[in-house]
Amino acid sequence: DIKAIEENLIFEAENYVPFEIEEVYLDFNIIGNPKTQKGRPGSEIFLVAAKRQVVDAYSDIIQNAGLRPAVVDVDGFAIGNAFEGAMRKMDNNIVLIDLGASKSTFGILKGSMPLFTRDIAMGGAQLTQAIADATGMGISEAERIKIAGTKDPVLARDISQTIKEVVTGWGQEVKKAIEFFKSNSRPEEFPKTIYMSGGSALIRGIGDIFEDITGLESRSFDPFKGMKKDVKIDKDYLHAVAPQFGVAAGLALRSEEL
């Protein structure tokens, strides 16, 4: 009964949310059919908690721009929604990683259902800073070199080594998250493939590093796969930048009624 869940959600959520309940917005989604536990009927739910301060800040920005906020989503769910829209149902569990600027969203999906999600403190800004520190160049130049590369063979070698060191650290964090999931799952539920999106997913060789560390096949995620494209859009360009639009595509696929 949805009404009963809503009435008791705050009291139950206090056992799982690592913040004061007054500081967060709560929402939920019922998973599967009602179940009976210890002789009493109940439902398994997916609980979401978001800091009020963060949500309100985004809401204020949108309203100040003359728009009306309709749906507030979570990165992990948005990227999962994009994956479902582009890839449809997958038979095996998969790892989905969106490599953002200051943080990355990690998730394991079963079909379209998120089984495990978390944010990891790693992203493109960390990589840019590492390049700046290793070469002595400014942040703007380091960002440019990171994206466009350089024709200087010595500088290219040094930057490549720096990128490898940082991304290796990322791969170790992802491996820890995967191993944590596997420790609470059956072998047939273990993921075999990693799909990557976000700006840093475009870095040359990043997939190979993740494969070496995790032992899972790595693929780039194209959220526009299967979508109809306007003929005026350059297909090669769209394919090249597609991984950067994972979260945006997931948000765009939402409807106000959801």
trRosetta pair geometry for C-beta under 8 A, 3 or more apart (Angstrom, degrees):
i j d omega theta_ij theta_ji phi_ij phi_ji
1 4 4.0 63 87 10 111 113
1 5 6.8 173 90 -13 58 83
2 5 5.6 -56 -151 36 35 112
2 6 6.3 36 154 -21 68 105
2 30 7.3 -95 -92 -36 85 130
3 6 5.7 -53 -149 35 32 112
3 7 6.4 30 154 -19 65 107
4 7 5.8 -56 -148 36 31 111
4 8 6.4 3 161 3 66 113
5 8 6.4 -76 -145 50 27 92
5 9 5.9 52 156 -62 67 96
5 28 6.6 -118 151 80 127 149
5 30 7.4 -138 -47 -76 171 103
5 43 6.5 -49 -79 55 129 131
5 45 6.6 128 -154 -64 138 151
6 9 5.7 -28 -139 -10 27 121
8 11 5.4 -60 -167 44 66 111
8 12 5.8 57 140 -18 89 109
9 12 6.0 -66 -147 44 30 104
9 13 5.7 31 160 -26 70 114
9 26 5.8 161 141 130 125 142
9 28 6.3 -143 -125 -17 131 137
9 47 7.8 161 -158 -121 100 108
10 13 5.8 -55 -138 34 25 113
10 14 7.0 40 158 -34 58 96
10 21 5.7 86 -160 -175 90 146
10 26 6.9 -176 -87 20 65 159
11 14 6.2 -44 -164 10 30 115
12 15 6.2 -54 -177 22 47 111
12 16 7.6 8 144 5 71 110
13 16 5.9 -78 -156 49 47 97
13 17 5.1 21 163 -11 90 120
13 21 6.3 111 95 -114 112 110
13 26 5.6 -65 -95 -118 168 144
13 47 6.2 173 -110 -162 95 141
13 49 6.6 133 -169 -75 125 125
14 17 6.7 -54 -111 42 24 97
14 21 5.6 -50 -86 -54 86 124
16 47 6.4 89 91 80 147 153
17 21 6.6 104 73 -92 139 69
17 24 6.1 -128 -176 36 146 161
17 26 7.7 -86 -63 -94 151 107
17 47 7.8 -111 -60 141 96 130
17 49 4.5 90 -117 -44 122 174
19 23 4.8 -102 155 74 118 124
19 24 5.4 114 82 -38 129 118
19 49 7.1 179 40 146 114 134
19 51 6.8 -160 -121 -96 175 85
20 23 4.6 85 69 -3 87 109
20 24 7.7 165 86 -4 50 90
21 24 6.4 -77 -153 42 37 97
21 26 7.7 -14 -156 -41 88 127
23 51 6.2 -25 149 -139 93 75
23 52 5.8 -138 180 16 43 105
23 53 7.3 -20 -168 -13 89 98
24 49 4.4 14 168 -175 146 99
24 50 6.1 141 -158 68 88 31
24 51 5.8 -57 -102 -98 75 36
24 52 6.1 -150 -107 -29 18 81
25 49 7.2 159 76 -153 46 52
25 50 5.1 -16 55 61 96 89
25 52 5.7 119 -33 -86 85 73
25 55 5.6 -9 5 11 136 165
25 72 7.6 38 92 86 154 151
26 47 7.1 -29 -158 -165 97 92
26 48 7.1 144 -157 82 48 58
26 49 5.5 -16 -100 -101 72 77
27 47 7.9 150 84 -157 43 49
27 48 4.9 -15 64 63 86 107
28 45 4.6 7 -177 173 122 129
28 46 6.4 152 -159 75 66 51
28 47 5.2 -22 -103 -102 94 57
28 48 6.8 -176 -82 19 41 77
29 45 6.5 151 73 -161 36 78
29 46 4.7 -10 57 52 92 105
29 48 7.9 41 -4 -10 92 110
30 43 5.2 -41 -137 171 106 134
30 44 7.4 102 -163 77 62 53
30 45 5.5 -47 -101 -102 49 81
30 46 8.0 -137 -60 14 6 77
31 43 7.9 139 45 168 61 85
31 44 4.7 -58 65 105 103 99
31 45 6.3 163 4 -115 87 22
31 46 5.6 94 -47 -31 113 93
31 113 7.3 90 -135 -146 111 128
32 35 7.6 33 105 -41 119 106
32 44 6.0 22 48 55 109 116
34 41 5.9 10 165 -173 123 101
34 42 6.9 162 -164 86 82 26
34 43 5.1 -56 -113 -85 71 82
35 41 7.6 152 91 -156 32 55
35 42 5.8 -30 74 73 76 78
35 43 6.9 129 23 -108 77 30
35 44 6.2 36 12 -24 127 97
36 39 6.9 -6 172 -140 105 11
36 40 6.7 167 -155 80 72 25
36 41 5.4 -42 -99 -97 76 51
36 42 7.0 121 -116 21 27 77
37 40 6.3 -30 70 62 63 77
37 42 5.2 -34 22 31 107 132
46 114 7.4 99 -143 66 144 99
48 74 6.1 -140 -148 -29 129 142
48 77 7.7 -27 -97 -33 141 141
50 54 6.4 -107 170 72 93 115
50 55 5.2 91 122 -52 121 118
50 72 7.0 -139 58 140 165 128
50 74 6.9 -150 -76 -85 119 100
51 54 4.4 77 76 8 102 106
51 55 6.8 177 88 -6 52 86
52 55 5.8 -61 -143 43 32 107
52 56 5.7 29 162 -19 70 113
53 56 6.1 -57 -142 39 22 109
53 57 6.4 27 156 -24 59 108
54 57 5.8 -55 -151 30 28 112
54 58 6.7 22 155 -12 63 105
55 58 6.0 -59 -154 39 32 107
55 59 6.1 32 151 -21 67 111
55 72 5.7 27 -140 -152 109 154
56 59 5.4 -55 -143 38 33 115
56 60 6.2 38 156 -25 66 103
57 60 5.9 -51 -150 31 28 112
57 61 6.8 29 151 -19 61 103
58 61 5.7 -54 -153 32 34 112
58 62 6.5 31 153 -17 67 106
58 69 7.7 99 119 -102 90 138
58 72 7.4 122 87 -125 134 105
59 62 5.8 -57 -150 37 32 110
59 63 6.2 26 156 -14 67 110
59 69 5.0 -62 -127 -21 83 156
59 72 7.6 -41 -69 -83 100 122
60 63 5.9 -59 -143 41 29 107
60 64 6.1 30 158 -21 65 109
61 64 5.9 -58 -147 37 26 111
61 65 6.6 23 153 -17 61 108
62 65 5.8 -64 -158 36 31 110
62 67 4.9 -77 176 77 84 108
62 68 7.6 45 137 172 112 3
62 69 5.0 98 89 -64 151 92
63 66 7.7 75 -179 -55 36 11
63 67 6.8 -108 -91 67 31 58
63 68 7.2 47 -102 -104 77 42
63 69 6.9 -54 -53 -15 87 96
69 72 6.7 23 174 -60 123 88
70 256 4.4 -66 174 -115 128 101
71 251 7.8 171 90 -156 117 80
71 254 5.2 -140 94 135 165 142
71 256 6.1 -145 -42 -117 105 50
71 258 6.8 30 -117 69 139 93
73 77 5.8 -130 -173 80 95 111
73 78 4.8 97 134 -64 135 104
73 81 7.9 -62 -157 4 145 144
73 250 7.4 -169 144 123 156 103
73 251 5.8 -165 40 -107 145 84
73 254 6.3 -142 -63 -58 138 157
74 77 4.6 74 64 14 91 105
74 78 6.7 -166 83 -12 41 89
74 117 8.0 92 129 136 129 156
75 78 5.6 -60 -143 37 28 112
75 79 6.2 21 164 -14 67 106
75 98 6.5 -135 168 65 111 144
75 100 7.7 -46 -150 -50 153 139
75 105 4.4 -148 121 -71 119 152
75 119 7.6 75 60 -92 132 104
75 247 5.5 -35 -140 -118 80 127
76 79 6.3 -56 -146 37 25 104
76 80 6.4 25 153 -17 60 111
76 105 4.9 -158 -78 -173 71 121
76 106 7.8 -19 -110 66 109 33
76 107 4.9 135 -157 -67 99 128
76 114 6.3 80 147 -129 108 154
76 117 3.9 74 -170 -158 156 141
76 118 7.9 77 -86 3 144 15
76 119 7.8 -112 -51 -63 112 75
77 80 5.4 -57 -148 40 33 115
77 81 6.2 40 151 -25 66 104
77 114 6.5 -90 -97 -20 67 145
77 117 7.8 -37 -51 -83 64 168
77 250 7.4 160 116 161 54 135
78 81 5.6 -52 -150 32 31 114
78 82 6.6 32 151 -18 63 102
78 246 7.9 113 119 133 91 73
78 247 4.9 55 108 -152 128 69
78 250 3.4 129 170 104 67 128
78 251 5.0 -2 -142 -55 128 73
78 254 7.6 -56 -116 -39 83 120
79 82 5.5 -48 -150 34 37 114
79 83 6.4 41 149 -23 64 103
79 96 6.0 167 129 145 116 126
79 98 4.8 -131 -93 -42 154 133
79 105 6.1 154 9 94 145 136
79 107 6.9 161 81 21 116 137
79 197 6.5 -173 -143 52 119 139
79 246 4.8 27 -126 148 94 111
79 247 5.4 -38 -66 -84 86 65
79 250 5.3 -108 -71 -29 22 154
80 83 5.5 -51 -148 34 34 114
80 84 6.5 36 153 -19 65 102
80 96 6.5 144 -87 69 69 160
80 107 6.0 -86 -66 122 108 161
80 109 5.6 158 -131 -92 105 129
80 112 6.7 113 161 -168 99 63
80 114 5.2 -77 -87 -64 164 104
80 250 7.0 79 50 -131 43 140
81 84 5.8 -50 -149 34 32 111
81 85 6.5 31 152 -18 63 107
81 112 7.8 54 -105 -163 44 106
81 250 4.0 113 68 -154 99 94
81 251 7.9 114 72 -53 136 29
81 253 5.5 -176 145 77 112 124
81 254 6.6 14 163 -65 165 82
82 85 5.7 -57 -150 38 31 111
82 86 6.2 16 159 -9 67 112
82 197 7.9 33 97 -58 142 173
82 221 8.0 89 115 152 113 125
82 223 4.2 -29 176 -132 121 119
82 246 5.2 165 85 -167 159 62
82 247 7.2 -111 -17 -88 143 16
82 249 4.2 87 -123 93 120 103
82 250 3.5 -81 -34 -63 95 85
82 253 6.5 162 -89 7 58 136
83 86 6.1 -64 -141 44 27 101
83 87 5.5 -20 178 22 68 118
83 94 7.9 -161 -178 82 145 133
83 96 5.8 -73 -63 -112 154 148
83 109 6.6 175 95 8 149 170
83 112 7.6 170 90 -120 92 69
83 195 6.9 123 -119 88 122 153
83 221 6.7 -50 -100 -154 91 134
83 223 7.5 -69 -69 -107 45 82
83 246 7.8 19 -53 -155 80 103
83 250 7.7 2 -3 -86 65 114
84 87 7.0 -69 -115 55 17 80
84 88 7.1 43 -172 -123 54 17
84 89 7.6 20 -141 -76 81 52
84 111 7.8 43 -110 151 102 65
84 112 3.9 45 -101 -115 131 110
85 223 7.3 40 75 -167 110 80
85 226 7.6 -166 146 75 67 125
85 227 8.0 31 145 -66 109 101
85 249 7.2 -146 68 148 138 107
85 250 7.5 -180 12 -104 125 59
85 253 5.0 -116 -60 -117 154 159
86 221 7.5 113 81 -177 153 88
86 222 6.5 -179 -170 96 146 65
86 223 5.2 -133 -49 -147 143 39
86 224 7.0 28 -110 35 119 12
86 225 4.2 81 -169 54 102 95
86 226 5.7 162 -147 28 52 113
86 227 7.5 -45 -105 -28 80 95
86 249 7.6 35 -46 136 117 147
87 90 6.1 5 134 -56 124 102
87 225 6.9 45 -68 79 62 134
88 226 7.8 121 -33 -72 95 169
89 111 4.9 -13 -145 -142 90 90
89 112 6.7 -69 -102 -28 73 91
90 93 7.9 125 106 -96 117 13
90 94 5.7 -6 113 -16 164 124
90 109 7.3 83 45 106 127 109
90 111 6.2 -169 49 -104 66 36
92 191 7.0 120 146 -134 99 53
92 192 5.7 -18 148 24 150 111
92 193 7.1 99 93 13 124 105
93 108 5.8 20 175 176 112 99
93 109 6.6 170 -152 84 66 43
93 110 5.0 -31 -98 -89 88 74
93 115 6.8 -27 -135 12 123 146
93 189 5.6 51 -13 -175 146 62
93 190 7.0 -173 62 111 125 14
93 191 4.5 -96 110 -83 93 76
93 192 7.8 111 71 4 70 71
94 108 7.2 176 86 -151 35 60
94 109 5.6 -14 58 57 83 93
94 191 5.4 112 -126 -144 19 114
94 192 7.6 -52 -102 51 64 61
94 193 5.0 -30 -128 74 95 94
94 194 7.4 156 -178 -98 81 24
94 195 6.0 30 159 -4 128 107
95 106 7.3 -24 -168 -164 96 84
95 107 7.4 151 -158 84 52 45
95 108 5.6 -30 -99 -98 62 75
95 174 7.4 89 174 -175 146 111
95 178 6.4 -36 -89 -93 140 110
95 191 4.8 124 -33 129 84 162
95 193 6.9 -163 31 99 79 46
95 194 4.4 -26 76 -108 114 73
95 195 7.0 172 88 24 58 64
95 214 7.9 -79 29 174 165 159
95 216 6.5 61 20 131 130 166
96 106 7.7 145 82 -160 55 38
96 107 4.8 -19 63 68 98 96
96 108 7.5 166 17 -92 78 24
96 109 5.8 31 -7 -8 124 116
96 194 7.8 171 -79 -159 25 57
96 195 5.1 -12 -110 65 70 101
96 197 7.6 4 -174 8 86 105
96 221 7.1 55 -140 -68 90 155
97 104 6.0 10 -173 169 93 119
97 105 7.1 163 -152 83 46 55
97 106 5.5 -4 -106 -106 83 67
97 107 7.7 179 -76 26 44 65
97 174 6.6 -27 -87 -115 146 128
97 194 6.4 3 4 -172 114 103
97 195 7.3 170 27 86 68 51
97 196 5.1 -17 70 -112 99 72
97 197 7.3 173 93 31 52 64
97 198 7.5 -70 130 9 73 125
97 201 7.8 152 98 -84 93 112
98 104 6.2 177 86 -159 53 70
98 105 4.5 10 48 49 103 101
98 196 7.8 149 -92 -164 30 53
98 197 4.8 -22 -110 76 76 96
98 198 4.5 123 -178 -49 61 111
98 201 8.0 -61 -139 -36 42 126
98 246 5.2 -150 -109 84 114 141
98 247 6.0 86 -160 -47 160 100
99 104 4.8 -16 -114 -112 50 116
99 122 7.6 -49 -138 110 87 91
99 123 6.2 156 180 -125 70 64
99 124 6.8 101 144 -43 98 86
99 170 7.8 25 -117 -163 117 149
99 196 6.5 12 -11 -169 111 101
99 197 7.2 -179 20 90 72 41
99 198 3.5 -178 58 85 59 141
99 199 6.7 -111 99 56 92 57
99 200 3.8 -92 129 58 134 109
99 201 5.3 155 30 -44 120 78
100 103 5.4 8 63 70 124 53
100 104 5.6 -176 21 -90 78 49
100 105 7.0 62 -18 -9 114 86
100 123 4.8 -37 87 -125 63 129
100 124 7.1 -105 133 7 33 96
100 198 5.4 -100 -62 -138 42 129
100 199 7.4 64 -141 22 31 96
100 200 7.8 -24 42 7 9 109
101 123 5.0 59 123 151 17 134
101 124 5.0 -52 -122 52 51 102
101 125 4.9 57 170 -29 79 103
101 199 7.0 34 -72 35 72 134
102 121 7.8 -32 156 -150 70 68
102 123 4.9 -65 -27 50 3 149
102 125 5.3 0 -83 26 67 135
102 126 7.7 112 -131 -31 46 89
103 119 5.1 8 169 -177 130 111
103 120 6.7 153 -167 75 77 42
103 121 5.8 -45 -112 -110 85 44
103 122 7.2 69 -138 42 39 37
103 123 5.5 -29 -10 -40 13 130
104 119 7.1 148 76 -160 42 62
104 120 4.8 -22 65 62 95 96
104 122 5.2 -24 3 72 119 82
104 123 5.6 177 -46 -78 83 81
104 170 7.5 67 6 -149 158 114
104 198 6.8 -81 -123 -28 89 174
104 200 7.9 -68 -90 48 118 133
105 117 7.1 -10 -175 -165 90 100
105 119 5.8 -34 -101 -104 61 70
105 120 7.8 -179 -85 19 14 79
105 247 7.8 105 22 -80 146 116
106 117 6.8 157 89 -153 58 51
106 118 5.3 -13 63 64 104 76
106 119 7.3 160 18 -106 82 18
106 120 5.4 54 -18 -16 121 114
106 174 6.5 -175 -116 -120 132 79
106 177 5.2 14 140 140 155 169
107 114 5.4 -58 -164 -135 123 106
107 116 6.7 163 -152 89 52 56
107 117 4.3 -6 -104 -103 92 84
107 118 7.8 163 -79 21 56 51
108 114 7.4 106 72 -159 48 62
108 115 4.9 -51 97 62 96 104
108 116 4.5 22 36 49 108 99
108 117 7.7 -146 24 -66 61 53
108 178 7.6 124 -74 -114 126 68
108 181 5.5 91 -8 -138 159 163
108 191 5.7 -129 -138 -44 106 134
109 112 6.8 -22 -172 -139 120 17
109 113 6.6 142 -159 72 72 42
109 114 5.7 -45 -99 -97 75 50
109 115 6.7 161 -115 5 20 88
110 113 5.0 -24 67 66 86 99
110 115 5.2 70 -10 -44 105 120
110 189 7.4 -35 -92 -147 123 95
114 117 5.2 0 178 -41 132 115
115 181 7.3 87 112 -149 113 121
115 189 7.9 180 -162 -179 170 120
116 177 7.7 162 135 172 125 95
116 180 7.9 168 -171 99 149 99
116 181 4.8 -144 25 -104 169 116
118 177 6.2 -151 52 -130 128 126
120 170 7.7 109 128 -146 137 77
120 173 5.2 122 -160 145 136 133
120 174 7.3 -64 -47 -73 172 66
120 177 7.0 -87 -70 -46 126 141
122 126 5.9 -76 -151 32 58 154
122 169 7.3 -178 -114 110 135 97
122 170 4.8 155 159 -108 158 95
122 173 6.2 165 -19 45 141 157
123 126 5.6 110 60 6 56 101
123 127 7.6 -111 118 -1 38 94
123 198 7.8 -102 -136 171 87 142
123 200 6.6 -168 -163 -18 51 142
124 127 5.4 -56 -152 36 41 113
124 128 6.3 43 152 -21 72 102
124 146 7.6 129 -166 141 95 150
124 198 7.6 -160 -33 152 111 107
124 199 5.2 -17 -54 88 152 118
124 200 4.5 -160 -74 -61 90 106
125 128 5.6 -50 -147 35 35 113
125 129 6.4 37 154 -20 65 104
126 129 5.8 -53 -149 36 30 112
126 130 6.5 32 151 -21 63 106
126 166 6.5 164 125 -162 99 128
127 130 5.7 -53 -149 33 32 113
127 131 6.6 32 153 -18 64 103
127 146 6.3 113 124 -136 109 141
127 163 6.4 39 -156 -120 112 75
127 166 5.2 153 -106 114 75 158
127 167 7.6 33 -102 -57 119 81
127 200 6.5 136 2 -120 149 123
127 203 7.6 -100 -173 -80 166 153
128 131 5.8 -55 -152 35 32 110
128 132 6.4 32 151 -19 65 106
128 139 6.2 59 146 -157 116 79
128 142 5.0 118 -170 116 75 111
128 143 4.9 8 -131 -82 131 75
128 146 5.6 -84 -96 -23 76 155
129 132 5.6 -54 -148 37 33 113
129 133 6.2 33 154 -20 67 106
129 139 7.1 -10 -92 -114 62 97
129 142 7.5 106 -80 116 17 157
130 133 5.7 -52 -145 37 31 111
130 134 6.2 25 157 -17 64 110
130 162 5.3 165 136 174 105 110
130 163 7.8 144 94 -82 127 42
130 165 7.5 -160 178 80 143 107
130 166 4.9 -169 23 -67 171 134
131 134 5.9 -59 -143 39 29 107
131 135 6.0 -3 167 6 66 117
131 137 7.5 -30 133 55 87 109
131 142 4.2 149 95 -160 109 108
131 145 6.5 -171 163 81 143 118
131 146 5.7 -153 -7 -69 164 102
131 159 5.7 29 -132 -132 107 92
131 162 5.5 136 -93 109 61 149
131 163 7.4 18 -74 -62 104 80
132 135 6.6 -75 -137 50 21 90
132 136 7.6 -85 177 99 55 0
132 137 5.7 -107 -128 76 65 68
132 138 6.6 -24 -133 162 116 14
132 139 5.4 -22 -79 -87 152 53
132 141 7.7 115 -104 69 89 85
132 142 3.9 -78 -64 -46 82 156
134 158 6.2 177 143 160 119 105
134 159 7.3 153 89 -97 133 52
134 162 4.5 -125 -1 -90 166 139
135 142 6.9 163 49 -99 124 97
135 145 7.9 -6 29 65 169 166
135 155 6.8 53 -124 -144 128 95
135 158 6.5 124 -84 115 92 132
135 159 6.9 1 -54 -76 130 88
135 162 7.9 -81 -32 -27 92 158
137 141 4.3 -99 165 90 122 127
137 142 5.3 155 90 -58 108 82
137 145 7.3 78 78 -4 160 141
138 141 4.9 88 59 14 80 103
138 142 6.8 -142 98 -8 38 91
139 142 5.5 -57 -144 38 30 113
139 143 6.3 32 156 -22 65 104
140 143 5.8 -53 -151 33 29 111
140 144 6.6 28 151 -18 62 106
141 144 5.6 -53 -149 35 35 113
141 145 6.2 32 154 -17 67 106
142 145 5.8 -55 -145 39 30 109
142 146 6.2 38 153 -27 63 106
143 146 5.6 -51 -148 31 29 116
143 147 6.6 17 158 -10 63 108
144 147 6.2 -67 -153 41 28 102
144 148 5.7 -17 169 20 70 116
145 148 6.6 -70 -121 58 23 82
145 149 6.8 38 -170 -138 58 8
145 150 5.4 -5 -141 -45 100 109
145 155 7.6 -88 -152 151 140 121
145 159 6.3 -125 142 -113 121 156
146 159 7.5 -153 -92 -171 59 126
146 163 7.7 142 -133 -88 88 117
146 203 7.6 -44 177 -105 89 107
149 156 6.7 30 -171 -117 89 104
150 155 5.0 -43 99 98 152 121
150 156 5.2 -153 71 -70 92 84
150 159 7.0 113 20 8 120 149
151 156 7.6 -40 -175 -47 5 127
152 155 3.8 44 94 24 120 115
152 156 6.1 168 84 -20 60 86
153 156 5.5 -53 -140 37 29 115
153 157 6.4 33 159 -23 63 103
154 157 5.9 -53 -153 31 29 111
154 158 6.6 25 152 -15 63 106
155 158 5.8 -56 -148 38 34 110
155 159 6.2 30 156 -16 68 109
156 159 5.9 -57 -144 40 28 108
156 160 6.1 32 155 -23 63 109
157 160 5.7 -55 -147 35 28 114
157 161 6.5 27 155 -18 63 105
158 161 5.9 -56 -152 35 30 110
158 162 6.5 30 151 -19 64 106
159 162 5.5 -53 -148 36 35 113
159 163 6.2 36 153 -20 67 104
160 163 5.8 -53 -147 36 29 111
160 164 6.4 32 153 -21 63 106
160 205 8.0 53 -152 35 95 156
161 164 5.6 -53 -148 35 31 113
161 165 6.5 33 154 -21 64 104
162 165 5.8 -55 -152 33 31 111
162 166 6.5 23 156 -13 66 107
163 166 6.0 -60 -148 40 31 106
163 167 5.9 20 160 -11 68 114
163 203 6.5 -166 -167 -177 133 135
163 205 7.7 99 117 72 126 119
164 167 6.1 -60 -137 44 25 104
164 168 6.1 35 158 -29 63 107
164 205 7.5 -38 -89 120 87 135
164 209 6.6 -175 -140 -95 70 137
165 168 5.8 -53 -150 29 25 115
165 169 7.0 27 151 -18 58 101
166 169 5.8 -55 -163 31 35 112
166 170 6.8 36 143 -19 66 102
167 170 5.1 -45 -151 33 43 117
167 171 6.3 49 149 -23 68 99
167 203 7.2 -155 -80 101 140 146
167 205 8.0 135 74 107 165 90
167 206 5.5 -130 -144 -126 146 83
167 209 4.9 75 123 95 119 162
167 210 7.7 -81 168 -51 104 78
168 171 5.5 -49 -149 33 33 114
168 172 6.7 37 150 -21 63 101
168 209 6.1 -107 -79 -170 62 123
168 213 6.9 153 -147 -69 65 136
169 172 5.7 -51 -152 31 34 113
169 173 6.8 34 150 -18 64 102
170 173 5.7 -57 -156 34 35 111
170 174 6.4 32 150 -16 68 106
170 210 7.8 -49 105 -86 101 93
171 174 5.6 -54 -147 38 34 111
171 175 6.2 39 152 -23 66 105
171 209 5.5 -131 -50 138 143 92
171 210 5.0 -161 -110 -106 104 55
171 212 7.5 10 -177 69 162 81
171 213 3.6 109 150 41 127 159
171 214 6.5 -128 -168 -31 93 91
172 175 5.5 -50 -147 34 32 115
172 176 6.6 38 152 -23 63 100
172 213 6.3 -103 -67 -167 53 140
173 176 5.7 -49 -153 29 33 113
173 177 6.7 31 150 -16 63 103
174 177 5.7 -54 -152 36 35 111
174 178 6.3 34 151 -18 67 106
174 194 7.6 44 168 -123 142 143
174 210 6.6 -7 68 -138 155 101
174 213 7.5 96 66 101 104 126
174 214 6.2 -52 109 -71 109 129
175 178 5.6 -54 -147 38 33 111
175 179 6.2 32 155 -19 67 107
175 213 5.4 -109 -51 144 130 102
175 214 5.0 -155 -91 -94 87 77
176 179 5.8 -56 -146 38 29 109
176 180 6.4 34 153 -23 63 104
177 180 5.7 -50 -150 31 31 114
177 181 6.7 31 152 -16 62 103
178 181 5.7 -55 -154 36 33 111
178 182 6.2 31 151 -18 67 108
178 191 6.9 -100 -138 47 108 115
178 214 6.1 80 19 -143 161 113
178 216 7.5 -145 -129 -23 161 139
179 182 5.5 -53 -142 39 34 112
179 183 6.3 42 155 -30 65 101
180 183 5.8 -50 -152 25 29 114
180 184 7.3 2 157 3 59 106
181 184 6.5 -81 -162 47 32 93
181 185 5.8 11 154 -10 72 130
181 191 7.8 25 101 -1 143 108
182 185 5.5 -75 -132 47 33 106
182 190 5.5 35 -114 -110 104 98
185 189 4.2 -115 175 85 118 128
185 190 6.6 150 103 -69 126 61
186 189 4.9 89 60 4 74 107
187 190 5.7 -28 -161 -9 45 117
191 194 7.5 86 137 -69 129 62
191 216 6.4 16 115 -124 93 142
192 216 6.0 169 179 -137 30 90
192 217 6.5 22 146 21 77 100
193 216 6.0 172 -104 175 15 103
193 217 4.8 -29 -112 70 76 97
193 218 7.6 159 -164 -87 65 22
193 219 6.3 1 -176 7 111 113
194 207 7.9 176 86 -140 112 80
194 210 5.8 -106 80 143 159 134
194 211 7.8 -148 35 -77 123 65
194 214 6.6 76 -38 77 138 156
194 216 4.9 100 -21 109 98 125
194 217 7.0 -175 25 89 72 45
194 218 4.8 -19 69 -109 107 69
194 219 7.0 164 86 26 55 65
195 219 5.3 -26 -106 75 68 93
195 220 7.5 45 -158 157 68 10
195 221 4.1 76 168 -68 107 109
196 201 4.0 168 135 -124 104 116
196 206 7.2 -154 141 112 170 119
196 207 6.7 -147 19 -90 140 87
196 210 7.3 160 -57 6 136 167
196 218 6.5 12 -12 -169 118 98
196 219 7.3 172 18 85 78 41
196 220 5.9 -49 67 -113 87 50
196 221 6.1 -173 69 0 29 96
196 243 6.8 15 115 -151 72 132
197 201 5.4 -84 -150 -11 11 159
197 220 7.6 101 -85 -169 55 64
197 221 4.3 -59 -59 64 98 118
197 223 6.9 49 -118 -37 144 106
197 243 4.5 -164 -138 -165 61 77
197 244 7.4 -178 177 -68 83 14
197 245 7.8 -90 -170 58 121 39
197 246 3.3 71 146 -41 158 145
197 247 7.7 165 116 -23 132 70
198 201 5.0 113 61 -14 70 103
198 243 6.4 -43 36 149 31 96
198 244 6.6 41 -164 -115 20 49
198 246 6.5 -50 -47 25 58 127
199 202 6.3 -52 -177 16 45 111
199 243 7.7 156 -81 106 20 97
199 244 5.1 45 -78 -110 65 100
200 203 5.5 -12 -172 -12 63 117
200 206 6.8 135 151 -106 82 166
201 206 6.6 -142 -141 81 37 144
201 220 5.9 129 156 -129 117 87
201 221 7.4 -50 -177 31 165 83
201 243 4.4 -118 82 160 131 146
201 244 7.9 -162 44 -65 105 56
202 240 7.8 59 -129 173 124 70
202 241 7.9 -14 -83 -116 142 45
202 243 6.1 176 -57 61 84 131
202 244 7.3 -14 -31 -51 124 96
203 206 4.4 80 79 -37 100 123
205 208 5.1 -51 -161 35 64 116
205 209 6.3 64 144 -23 83 99
206 209 5.8 -54 -154 34 36 111
206 210 6.5 34 152 -16 68 106
206 218 8.0 -143 112 161 68 152
207 210 5.8 -57 -149 38 34 109
207 211 6.2 36 153 -22 67 106
207 218 3.7 176 -162 113 88 132
207 219 7.2 74 -136 -69 135 15
207 220 7.0 -78 -68 -52 135 79
208 211 5.6 -54 -148 35 31 114
208 212 6.4 33 155 -22 65 105
208 218 7.3 -128 -54 48 25 139
209 212 5.8 -53 -149 33 31 112
209 213 6.5 18 158 -10 64 110
210 213 6.1 -64 -146 42 30 104
210 214 5.8 -6 171 11 69 117
210 216 7.5 -46 141 67 92 92
210 218 4.8 105 81 -87 116 142
211 214 6.7 -71 -128 52 20 87
211 215 7.3 65 -178 -106 54 9
211 216 6.6 -120 -121 75 59 48
211 217 6.5 18 -116 -123 109 28
211 218 4.7 -109 -56 -5 94 111
220 242 8.0 98 146 82 111 105
220 243 5.4 -77 -172 -73 99 130
221 242 8.0 -137 111 126 53 101
221 243 5.9 104 65 -118 69 84
221 246 6.0 50 101 -97 125 122
222 225 4.5 96 96 -43 105 99
222 239 6.9 -21 -122 -139 132 68
222 242 4.4 15 -135 133 78 148
222 243 6.9 -59 -86 -65 51 66
223 242 6.3 -176 33 178 71 91
223 243 7.9 126 -6 -112 90 30
223 245 5.5 -128 50 98 130 88
223 246 5.0 166 -46 -109 131 51
223 249 3.7 155 145 47 140 162
223 250 7.1 -94 -140 -40 138 74
224 227 4.9 -82 -166 34 66 126
224 229 7.0 53 172 -77 124 109
224 238 6.3 -68 73 162 168 113
224 242 5.2 -108 17 -130 111 116
224 245 7.1 38 -40 79 100 133
224 249 6.9 -132 -63 -106 64 145
229 233 5.3 -102 176 59 105 128
229 235 6.7 112 107 -99 159 85
229 238 6.6 149 -134 91 143 176
230 233 4.9 95 69 -9 86 102
233 237 7.5 -127 172 67 77 106
233 238 5.5 51 151 -52 117 132
234 237 3.9 53 93 16 116 115
234 238 6.4 166 87 -16 61 85
235 238 5.7 -56 -144 37 31 112
235 239 6.3 31 157 -19 65 106
236 239 5.9 -55 -149 36 29 111
236 240 6.4 31 152 -23 63 108
237 240 5.6 -57 -150 33 31 114
237 241 6.4 3 163 2 67 110
238 241 6.6 -70 -143 48 26 91
238 242 6.1 55 155 -63 64 93
239 242 5.7 -26 -146 -15 29 123
241 244 5.3 -44 179 26 77 120
241 245 7.1 65 132 -20 86 106
242 245 6.0 -73 -160 35 42 108
243 246 6.5 -6 -170 -37 48 105
245 248 4.7 -66 -158 55 72 114
245 249 5.1 78 138 -32 93 101
246 249 6.1 -60 -148 33 20 108
246 250 6.6 17 156 -16 59 108
247 250 5.7 -58 -151 37 32 112
247 251 6.4 31 153 -18 67 105
248 251 5.8 -55 -150 36 31 110
248 252 6.3 30 153 -20 66 108
249 252 5.6 -55 -146 37 32 112
249 253 6.4 32 155 -22 64 107
250 253 5.9 -56 -149 32 30 111
250 254 7.3 45 150 -34 59 94
251 254 5.8 -42 -165 8 39 116
254 258 5.6 -114 -162 46 86 137
255 258 5.2 109 61 -14 76 99
